[in-house]
Each structure stands twice: as structure tokens, then as C-alpha cells.
Amino acid sequence: MSGARAVTTNQPDIYDKLEEVVRKYASTEYLRPIADHTRIAFAEAEKFVLNFYEQKIPTLVAMRTKQQVVKCCPPACAGMTNQGTGGNEGGAVRGTYKVILDSGCGTGESTLNIAIANPDVPVIGIDKSAARLTKAGGAGLNGAAGLNCAAPRNAFLVRAELLDFWRLALGKVKAGQWHIPYHALYYPNPWPKQSEATRRFHLHPIFPTLLQLGDTLELRTNWELYAREFAEAARVATPDCSIAREPFDPERPITAFERKYKEARQQLWRVTINHV
Ligand SMILES: C[S@@+](CC[C@H](N)C(=O)[O-])C[C@H]1O[C@@H](n2cnc3c(N)ncnc32)[C@H](O)[C@@H]1O
């Protein structure tokens, strides 16, 4: 996977109507109906979380992946397993289940890595691409026959549309049933053409939902402009959050795209948004 091209764009700087767009969506609700397939996928994820905490998982999630699983903890996850829970063993806080999301997980490599680093918390990897998930032995294949390598029991991959999954997840958070300490958004599609800008998550009506979901949201990207825009959109939408944007160079890549970009010696960027 070497030789990845750097992002090219006809957009000279951060989106010129960023503030207007972000403010508009901050005061409106995203009402597109939720697709049935994502409702079904979400119900599966809910069941997985429940079973995890009730210790009823019948079999280990079996995964087939050619990628080596790197046993390292993404920096933003470090030490968060029992964060703020008053000594809970399994991550449940007074009837609230801790859940980590890995949105746009692709082949699920990051999901496995985050799960290994956080063994007490279920980690849900979500992607709409059956092809990518199938590479990992993922969506709908959890525990299926023919998969040849065991993954951590707290990892679960699901095929779903993020714009819908996030709204369903926020419903659980608002109901006090889920608590999302960490949300990974690693290398989302950049939509680099200026005319495509409003397809980027931070210029889309879904952005307020995304920001409300968890304690820490970590975006990774190989496009500096995307990182700047994302951080600026978060600043406009949630002035009370702490927002950090920085270049970073992971010692060991934890996603397929991260590896590809690193091999191509591209600069990587990280934006971390913390609710304070
Ligand atoms: C550039 S890839 C990065 C994959 C992975 N995070 C990695 O770093 O290897 C972006 C992924 O996001 C997924 N994706 C993009 N938009 C999505 C959406 N609206 N719902 C679900 N998945 C989405 C794509 O299918 C793709 O697998």
C-alpha cells in the first residue's frame, strides 16, 4: 500500500462559509429518516454491548485479517479505561455502559487495536463498506464460521451508515444508557474538492450530533486543511470544549490508511476535542 498520493484540492484555504454553515446546523436538527438497515445494525451493536457487560458472549469475535494487530494504545485512549467510573470493573457506571466508537473503521484494524488497549470496554467499529469490513472478516461476520483468527472479545464490527448510527447512539447517551469516553474518527473521506466541502462531517448537519456523542473525539487525517477546518468548526460549534490540533507521527500505525500514509512519508494530523 505504498505510494499514497497527498490530498490535492482546488480549495485555497478553510471553507469560506464555514462559520455560517456550522452555526446554521448548530441551531437546527438533522431530520433525515434513519435507514432500517442501520437501525438493525445498531440493535446488533446494542446487543453486543449488553452481552459484553453481562458476560454472555457465547464465542469470541473471530476475525480474519492479514494485517498484524499492533499492541499499542492510541495516545488519547491511554488510561481511560476506568476514567471517572468510581472503580467499576467492567466499565458500567451506575447502569450506564461505557462504549468506545471507531467510526469509519474500514478494515477494522484500529478497532482491534483500540479494543486490545481497552479490554474492559466494548469497542464498536462502524463502516458502510461491506468490502472493507469483509476484508477484516467483519460486518455481520462476527463469530461466523470460517474465520481463522481470534480478536479481542470486546471488539465488534458493524456495517452501518454513520449519519444514522451516530443519531441512534446519541439517543442512548442522552438516555443515560451509554457513556462514550472515546470516539475515534480516523482518516474520514476528505471530499477535497471545494464543491464537495459540505459532505465533510464538520460542514454537515450531523456535526452537532458528532460533537455531543462522547467525552473525547479524536480525528486523524493526512490533510492539514481538513484538520484546520475540523478544529475551527468545533470551536464555532462548541466554544466550551478544549480543542487541540497537532501534527503527529505514530510510531506504529494502527489503521490501514495510517500505514499507507506513513509509508508514503506524508505528514499526519490529529485534532482532539475534549469536553471539559
Ligand atoms: C479513508 S477510509 C479510512 C478507513 C480507516 N479508518 C483507516 O484509517 O484505515 C474512510 C472509511 O470511512 C467509511 N465511511 C465514509 N463515510 C461513511 C459513512 N457515512 N458511513 C459509514 N462509513 C463511512 C468508508 O467506507 C471508509 O472505509
Ligand as a Chemical Component Dictionary entry (heavy atoms), coordinates in Angstrom:
data_LIG
# 
_chem_comp.id                   LIG 
_chem_comp.type                 NON-POLYMER 
_chem_comp.pdbx_formal_charge   0 
_chem_comp.three_letter_code    LIG 
# 
loop_
_chem_comp_atom.comp_id 
_chem_comp_atom.atom_id 
_chem_comp_atom.alt_atom_id 
_chem_comp_atom.type_symbol 
_chem_comp_atom.charge 
_chem_comp_atom.model_Cartn_x 
_chem_comp_atom.model_Cartn_y 
_chem_comp_atom.model_Cartn_z 
_chem_comp_atom.pdbx_ordinal 
LIG C1  C1  C 0  -10.337 6.675 4.096 1  
LIG S1  S1  S 1  -11.169 5.317 4.787 2  
LIG C2  C2  C 0  -10.363 5.121 6.353 3  
LIG C3  C3  C 0  -10.610 3.763 6.964 4  
LIG C4  C4  C 0  -9.909  3.507 8.292 5  
LIG N1  N1  N 0  -10.336 4.433 9.308 6  
LIG C5  C5  C 0  -8.416  3.558 8.146 7  
LIG O1  O1  O 0  -7.814  4.510 8.643 8  
LIG O2  O2  O -1 -7.854  2.631 7.549 9  
LIG C6  C6  C 0  -12.733 6.026 5.249 10 
LIG C7  C7  C 0  -13.751 4.997 5.651 11 
LIG O3  O3  O 0  -14.929 5.637 6.099 12 
LIG C8  C8  C 0  -16.062 4.927 5.596 13 
LIG N2  N2  N 0  -17.173 5.875 5.544 14 
LIG C9  C9  C 0  -17.171 7.084 4.909 15 
LIG N3  N3  N 0  -18.359 7.691 5.060 16 
LIG C10 C10 C 0  -19.133 6.842 5.799 17 
LIG C11 C11 C 0  -20.466 6.908 6.272 18 
LIG N4  N4  N 0  -21.234 7.972 6.041 19 
LIG N5  N5  N 0  -20.941 5.866 6.993 20 
LIG C12 C12 C 0  -20.158 4.782 7.236 21 
LIG N6  N6  N 0  -18.883 4.665 6.808 22 
LIG C13 C13 C 0  -18.364 5.689 6.107 23 
LIG C14 C14 C 0  -15.624 4.412 4.250 24 
LIG O4  O4  O 0  -16.377 3.287 3.836 25 
LIG C15 C15 C 0  -14.157 4.074 4.509 26 
LIG O5  O5  O 0  -13.974 2.744 4.895 27 
# 
loop_
_chem_comp_bond.comp_id 
_chem_comp_bond.atom_id_1 
_chem_comp_bond.atom_id_2 
_chem_comp_bond.value_order 
_chem_comp_bond.pdbx_ordinal 
LIG C1  S1  SING 1  
LIG S1  C2  SING 2  
LIG S1  C6  SING 3  
LIG C2  C3  SING 4  
LIG C3  C4  SING 5  
LIG C4  N1  SING 6  
LIG C4  C5  SING 7  
LIG C5  O1  DOUB 8  
LIG C5  O2  SING 9  
LIG C6  C7  SING 10 
LIG C7  O3  SING 11 
LIG C7  C15 SING 12 
LIG O3  C8  SING 13 
LIG C8  N2  SING 14 
LIG C8  C14 SING 15 
LIG N2  C9  SING 16 
LIG N2  C13 SING 17 
LIG C9  N3  DOUB 18 
LIG N3  C10 SING 19 
LIG C10 C11 SING 20 
LIG C10 C13 DOUB 21 
LIG C11 N4  SING 22 
LIG C11 N5  DOUB 23 
LIG N5  C12 SING 24 
LIG C12 N6  DOUB 25 
LIG N6  C13 SING 26 
LIG C14 O4  SING 27 
LIG C14 C15 SING 28 
LIG C15 O5  SING 29 
# 
